[in-house]
Amino acid sequence: SRLKVFAVALVMQLDRVDALDCGLGEYPIGAECCPMCAAGLRVFKHCTANSSTTCIPCVEDTYTDHPNGLEHCRKCKLCDKGANLVAEVACTYTKNTVCGCLPGYFCSYFGTEDCELCQRYTVCFPGSMVKERGTKTTDNVCEACPPGTSSAANMSYSCVPWPRLKENGLVQGEDGNPSSDSSVSAIVGSVVGTVLVVAVGLTYIWQRRKRKNYVPPVQESGTGQQGQALILTVENGDQTTVPVQETSADPEETRPE
């Protein structure tokens, strides 16, 4: 008899499991199969035998991207700045954030949903050229210029012979990279010329002031002449007559008798 009771209980349990095999768009809760909430919503109150599921919208920075029986919306993903990530597609109530790379970076590790690590693109410097341009998920590929050729700028797509570089004022340096010697020479010459002009101008101004402040010493034109005026010559060519006291050439003439 005990065996019969156990068999009946087992059958009843199996029937209950079959009853909880919910249909499409439903989720099991207790002994009921409740209708799911749509994407962008979550369950506020589960259904009962007399009422359907009550759903409410997700709040900001949360989402649900498919029909669900969740009591809480999922949190939006934050892009890791330390991994050089930025939000490529912003999070919405129905879709999670999609992370991408900063300008000048490419995705070096792609996760299950989006990029998880970005690296800076390699720069092809002068003396090399771009063999393959990088994409969102691949780096630039650089290649050294063939012997006898070079490039004058970063990220050049071709190399040119050295004579053409010289014609454009770019001379091959010791390290195989072009250097603008003619441009440097022109700049140095311009600076030296400016310094010389300024030096000449300052010297002229200094000498002009020195001559203007100079007063020549008074000299007598002769010992036998009396009452002669002194004439001082100044820079502008004008003559200024300065009267002087008349004196006798012979001191004896001035004695009182």
C-alpha positions in Angstrom: 0.0 0.0 0.0 2.8 2.3 0.8 4.2 1.8 -2.7 0.9 2.8 -4.2 0.8 6.0 -2.2 4.3 6.9 -3.4 3.4 6.2 -7.0 0.3 8.5 -6.8 2.3 11.3 -5.2 5.0 11.0 -7.9 2.4 11.2 -10.7 0.8 14.3 -9.1 4.2 16.0 -8.8 4.9 15.3 -12.5 1.5 16.7 -13.5 2.4 19.9 -11.5 5.7 20.3 -13.3 3.9 19.9 -16.7 1.5 22.5 -15.6 4.4 25.0 -15.0 5.7 24.5 -18.5 4.8 28.0 -19.5 4.1 29.1 -23.0 6.0 31.7 -25.1 5.8 35.1 -23.5 5.1 33.8 -20.1 7.3 33.1 -17.0 6.7 30.8 -14.1 6.0 32.2 -10.6 4.9 29.8 -7.9 2.1 27.7 -9.4 1.2 30.3 -12.0 2.5 31.2 -15.5 2.5 35.0 -15.7 2.6 37.2 -18.8 6.1 38.8 -19.4 6.7 42.5 -19.3 7.9 44.1 -22.6 11.4 45.4 -23.2 12.0 48.6 -21.3 9.6 47.5 -18.5 10.0 45.3 -15.4 7.6 43.4 -13.1 6.0 45.6 -10.4 3.5 42.9 -9.3 3.3 39.3 -10.4 0.0 37.9 -11.7 -2.4 36.0 -9.7 -5.3 33.7 -10.5 -7.5 36.8 -10.8 -5.1 39.4 -12.2 -2.4 39.8 -14.8 1.2 40.9 -14.4 1.7 44.6 -13.4 4.7 46.2 -15.3 6.4 49.6 -14.9 9.1 51.3 -17.0 12.8 51.1 -16.1 14.3 54.2 -14.5 17.3 56.2 -15.8 20.5 54.3 -16.4 18.7 51.0 -16.4 17.2 48.8 -19.1 15.6 45.6 -20.2 16.3 44.5 -23.8 13.8 41.7 -24.2 10.4 40.5 -22.7 11.0 39.5 -19.2 9.7 38.5 -15.7 12.4 40.5 -13.9 11.6 42.4 -10.8 14.6 44.8 -11.3 15.9 46.4 -14.6 19.5 45.8 -15.5 22.1 48.6 -14.9 23.6 50.3 -18.0 27.2 49.5 -18.7 29.9 52.2 -17.9 32.7 52.5 -20.4 36.1 52.2 -18.7 38.1 55.4 -19.4 41.3 53.7 -18.2 40.9 51.3 -21.1 40.5 54.3 -23.5 36.8 53.5 -24.0 33.9 55.9 -24.6 30.2 55.4 -25.1 29.7 54.8 -28.8 26.0 54.2 -28.4 24.3 55.6 -25.3 22.2 53.4 -23.1 18.4 53.5 -23.5 15.5 51.8 -21.6 15.6 49.0 -24.1 19.3 48.7 -25.0 22.6 48.6 -23.1 25.5 51.0 -23.7 27.9 50.1 -26.6 31.5 51.1 -25.8 34.0 52.2 -28.5 37.4 53.7 -28.8 38.6 57.3 -28.4 39.7 59.1 -31.6 43.2 57.9 -32.6 42.6 54.5 -31.0 41.6 51.0 -32.2 39.9 48.1 -30.4 42.6 45.6 -29.4 40.2 43.3 -27.4 36.6 42.8 -28.3 34.4 41.2 -25.7 31.1 39.3 -26.0 29.1 42.4 -26.8 31.4 45.3 -27.5 35.0 46.6 -27.2 36.7 46.2 -23.8 40.2 47.6 -24.5 41.6 50.2 -27.0 45.1 51.1 -28.0 46.6 54.1 -29.8 47.3 53.7 -33.5 51.0 53.4 -34.4 52.3 56.5 -36.2 54.4 55.9 -39.3 57.2 58.5 -39.0 59.3 60.2 -41.7 61.5 57.6 -43.4 58.6 55.1 -43.6 55.2 54.9 -45.2 51.8 53.4 -44.4 51.5 49.9 -45.8 48.1 49.2 -44.4 45.7 51.8 -42.9 44.3 50.8 -39.5 40.6 50.1 -38.9 38.4 50.1 -35.8 39.9 46.8 -34.8 43.3 46.7 -36.4 46.5 48.9 -36.1 48.3 50.8 -38.8 51.1 48.8 -40.5 54.2 50.8 -41.3 57.0 49.9 -43.8 60.5 51.4 -44.1 61.1 53.3 -47.3 63.2 51.5 -49.9 66.9 52.5 -50.2 67.4 55.8 -52.0 64.0 57.0 -51.1 62.4 58.6 -48.0 59.3 60.4 -46.8 59.0 63.9 -45.3 56.0 63.7 -43.1 54.2 61.4 -40.6 51.7 58.9 -42.1 53.0 59.2 -45.7 51.6 56.8 -48.2 54.5 56.8 -50.5 58.3 57.4 -50.5 60.1 59.7 -53.0 63.7 59.7 -54.2 66.2 61.9 -52.3 67.0 64.3 -55.2 63.3 65.3 -55.2 63.5 65.9 -51.5 66.5 68.1 -51.9 64.7 70.1 -54.6 61.9 70.8 -52.1 64.4 71.9 -49.5 64.4 68.6 -47.6 67.9 67.0 -47.3 68.5 63.5 -46.1 69.8 63.4 -42.5 72.2 60.9 -41.0 69.5 58.8 -39.5 67.8 58.4 -42.9 65.1 60.9 -42.2 64.8 64.1 -44.1 65.6 67.4 -42.5 64.8 70.9 -43.7 68.4 72.4 -43.6 67.6 75.1 -46.1 64.6 76.3 -44.0 66.8 76.3 -40.9 69.5 78.3 -42.7 66.9 80.9 -43.9 65.6 81.3 -40.4 69.1 81.7 -38.9 70.0 84.2 -41.6 66.9 86.2 -40.9 67.6 86.4 -37.2 71.2 87.4 -37.7 70.2 90.2 -40.1 67.7 91.5 -37.7 70.2 91.6 -34.9 72.7 93.5 -37.0 70.1 96.1 -38.0 69.2 96.7 -34.4 72.9 96.9 -33.4 73.6 99.5 -36.1 70.6 101.6 -35.0 71.5 101.6 -31.4 75.1 102.6 -32.2 73.9 105.5 -34.3 71.6 106.7 -31.6 74.4 106.5 -28.9 76.9 108.5 -31.0 74.2 111.1 -31.8 73.5 111.7 -28.2 77.2 111.8 -27.4 77.8 114.5 -29.9 74.8 116.5 -28.8 76.0 116.6 -25.2 79.6 117.5 -26.0 80.7 121.2 -25.4 84.1 122.1 -26.9 86.5 124.1 -24.6 86.8 127.9 -25.0 89.9 129.0 -26.8 91.3 132.5 -27.3 92.0 133.4 -30.9 95.1 135.5 -30.1 96.9 137.4 -27.4 97.0 140.8 -29.2 93.3 141.2 -29.7 90.9 142.8 -27.2 87.2 142.6 -26.8 86.9 139.6 -29.2 83.7 137.5 -28.8 83.8 133.7 -28.4 81.8 131.7 -31.0 80.5 128.3 -30.0 79.6 125.8 -32.7 76.7 123.4 -31.9 75.5 120.4 -33.8 72.7 122.0 -35.8 75.2 124.5 -37.4 73.8 127.6 -35.6 76.4 130.0 -34.1 75.8 131.6 -30.7 77.7 134.7 -29.8 78.7 134.9 -26.2 80.2 138.3 -25.2 83.2 138.2 -23.0 84.9 140.9 -20.9 87.5 143.0 -22.8 91.0 142.4 -21.5 94.3 144.0 -22.4 97.0 142.0 -23.9 99.4 143.9 -21.6 98.7 143.7 -17.9 100.6 147.0 -17.4 97.9 149.0 -19.2 95.3 148.2 -16.5 97.3 149.5 -13.6 96.0 152.8 -12.0 98.3 155.8 -12.3 
